[in-house]
Amino acid sequence: MIIPPFKSRVVSRMYDKHGTLIDWHECKNFLTEYGEAYIAQIIAGSGAISHMGIGTGSGRDRTATELVTQQTRQALDGGTPTQGTSGDDNDVTFSRTFATSDPGSDYTFTEAGLFTSAATATLVNYIEFSPGRFKATTMTWTLDAIWTIGAS
């Protein structure tokens, strides 16, 4: 089961002619399939998330701004994420291929992250590998981080 990456709330407030709150209600709502695809299109087309880093640390939480021990950070393949098609049009895929000699030493990678720039502390999505993934300098490694917007 994929859990949507965000939630939505609708709160209704009614006021009388004096500005006094007379009714408050929170109600259920959901994104339509079109809405999910539309948000995925905006994320994929914005270019706001443009880089992926990999590292050898672990244990970050929701307040993190960097990887624990980053070894390299590179632009996403093609420079931007891509939106899925047809029944997957509510998916956004962030891909990076780390080529041979990137980084320049052999490592067992235990973390990765998506960033909004090449160098600043702008961690948007933290990824932890358990067990770690070994990459020698003679290997190529492709990572796809896939966000599904909504439930469809």
Stockholm file with secondary structure:
# STOCKHOLM 1.0

chainA/1-152         MIIPPFKSRVVSRMYDKHGTLIDWHECKNFLTEYGEAYIAQIIAGSGAISHMGIGTGSGRDRTATELVTQQTRQALDGGTPTQGTSGDDNDVTFSRTFATSDPGSDYTFTEAGLFTSAATATLVNYIEFSPGRFKATTMTWTLDAIWTIGAS
#=GR chainA/1-152 SS CCCCSCCCCEEEEEECTTSCEEEEEEECCCCCHHHHHHHHHHHHHHCCCCEEEEESCCCCCTTCCSCSSEEEEEECGGGSCEECCGGGTTEEEEEEEECTTSSSSCEEEEEEEEESSSSSSCEEEEEEEEEEEEECTTCCEEEEEEEECSCC
#=GC SS_cons         CCCCSCCCCEEEEEECTTSCEEEEEEECCCCCHHHHHHHHHHHHHHCCCCEEEEESCCCCCTTCCSCSSEEEEEECGGGSCEECCGGGTTEEEEEEEECTTSSSSCEEEEEEEEESSSSSSCEEEEEEEEEEEEECTTCCEEEEEEEECSCC
//
